[in-house]
């Protein structure tokens, strides 16, 4: 598996974790709870980093940059 495929897979998994957490927040009616807000923010930051990695790996594989 190419590096970009691995990073894309990790990004997909993280997005799934974000969706799962949001669903949990709504089902427990804890939207806005500080504990959940912190977890969600951590996942969003991680996702931003994964997106940067995806772009970087694709550019390297295609000879850009």
C-alpha beads as a LAMMPS data file, in Angstrom:
LAMMPS data file: protein, C-alpha beads

65 atoms
64 bonds

1 atom types
1 bond types

-500.0 500.0 xlo xhi
-500.0 500.0 ylo yhi
-500.0 500.0 zlo zhi

Masses

1 110.0

Atoms # bond

1 1 1 0.000 0.000 0.000
2 1 1 1.372 3.419 -0.950
3 1 1 2.006 6.052 1.707
4 1 1 -0.810 8.225 0.393
5 1 1 -3.243 5.304 0.657
6 1 1 -2.249 4.693 4.276
7 1 1 -2.677 8.346 5.177
8 1 1 -6.030 8.488 3.348
9 1 1 -7.179 5.435 5.314
10 1 1 -6.129 7.073 8.589
11 1 1 -8.013 10.223 7.586
12 1 1 -11.164 8.160 6.877
13 1 1 -10.895 6.457 10.247
14 1 1 -10.536 9.791 12.009
15 1 1 -13.579 11.179 10.203
16 1 1 -15.522 8.128 11.359
17 1 1 -14.432 8.815 14.931
18 1 1 -15.650 12.413 14.626
19 1 1 -19.060 11.263 13.361
20 1 1 -19.284 8.630 16.090
21 1 1 -18.494 11.205 18.794
22 1 1 -21.034 13.704 17.467
23 1 1 -23.732 11.007 17.353
24 1 1 -22.870 10.042 20.920
25 1 1 -23.083 13.675 22.027
26 1 1 -26.546 14.027 20.520
27 1 1 -27.843 10.674 21.766
28 1 1 -26.798 11.511 25.312
29 1 1 -27.997 15.101 24.945
30 1 1 -24.588 16.339 25.953
31 1 1 -24.001 18.703 23.053
32 1 1 -21.793 21.480 24.368
33 1 1 -20.458 19.425 27.281
34 1 1 -16.855 20.494 27.918
35 1 1 -15.536 16.913 27.958
36 1 1 -17.038 16.213 24.543
37 1 1 -15.998 19.587 23.151
38 1 1 -12.398 18.827 24.110
39 1 1 -12.491 15.356 22.519
40 1 1 -14.091 16.755 19.378
41 1 1 -11.522 19.552 19.108
42 1 1 -8.683 17.022 19.431
43 1 1 -10.157 14.922 16.622
44 1 1 -10.630 17.981 14.412
45 1 1 -7.012 19.069 14.925
46 1 1 -5.850 15.520 14.186
47 1 1 -7.969 15.532 11.023
48 1 1 -6.424 18.800 9.860
49 1 1 -2.967 17.269 10.305
50 1 1 -4.009 14.122 8.424
51 1 1 -5.335 16.218 5.519
52 1 1 -1.988 18.012 5.319
53 1 1 -0.223 14.634 5.298
54 1 1 -2.485 13.332 2.518
55 1 1 -1.731 16.357 0.349
56 1 1 2.002 16.091 1.056
57 1 1 2.164 12.361 0.236
58 1 1 0.194 12.768 -2.988
59 1 1 2.436 15.622 -4.121
60 1 1 5.551 13.576 -3.371
61 1 1 4.215 10.555 -5.256
62 1 1 3.345 12.678 -8.279
63 1 1 6.642 14.525 -8.286
64 1 1 5.372 17.906 -7.156
65 1 1 7.035 20.020 -4.523

Bonds

1 1 1 2
2 1 2 3
3 1 3 4
4 1 4 5
5 1 5 6
6 1 6 7
7 1 7 8
8 1 8 9
9 1 9 10
10 1 10 11
11 1 11 12
12 1 12 13
13 1 13 14
14 1 14 15
15 1 15 16
16 1 16 17
17 1 17 18
18 1 18 19
19 1 19 20
20 1 20 21
21 1 21 22
22 1 22 23
23 1 23 24
24 1 24 25
25 1 25 26
26 1 26 27
27 1 27 28
28 1 28 29
29 1 29 30
30 1 30 31
31 1 31 32
32 1 32 33
33 1 33 34
34 1 34 35
35 1 35 36
36 1 36 37
37 1 37 38
38 1 38 39
39 1 39 40
40 1 40 41
41 1 41 42
42 1 42 43
43 1 43 44
44 1 44 45
45 1 45 46
46 1 46 47
47 1 47 48
48 1 48 49
49 1 49 50
50 1 50 51
51 1 51 52
52 1 52 53
53 1 53 54
54 1 54 55
55 1 55 56
56 1 56 57
57 1 57 58
58 1 58 59
59 1 59 60
60 1 60 61
61 1 61 62
62 1 62 63
63 1 63 64
64 1 64 65
